[in-house]
Amino acid sequence: MDPTPRVNSALLANFSGKTVRITGKVISLAEDSAVIEASDAGQVTIRLGPEASYADQYVEIIGKVVGDLTVQELSSVNLGDNIDMDLVEQTVQLMQGHPQLFGMDA
């Protein structure tokens, strides 16, 4: 799998049609969608994949950014109930500022 950039809610528009990673706190969960609070405190709608199982308060989603700045989940990982979202945001900013360090094109 190619490297996927880590993003927050504000960066989604820059990645329309591309696969990304986004970490967030689950705010609401429905049958076919979820809303997460991303590392920049913005809310993002996730279209759940067929095997989605959000069992923890925090999740990381790999998904494709679709036209309305929603993320179509391809896979996800439960991350537990205690994540330092400030550190997640710092990581997002570091990866955006220095993509070559993470195997991505500048």
Salt bridges, closest charged atoms under 4 A:
GLU60 OE2 - ARG6 NH1 2.20
GLU60 OE1 - ARG21 NH1 3.17
ASP68 OD2 - ARG47 NH2 3.94
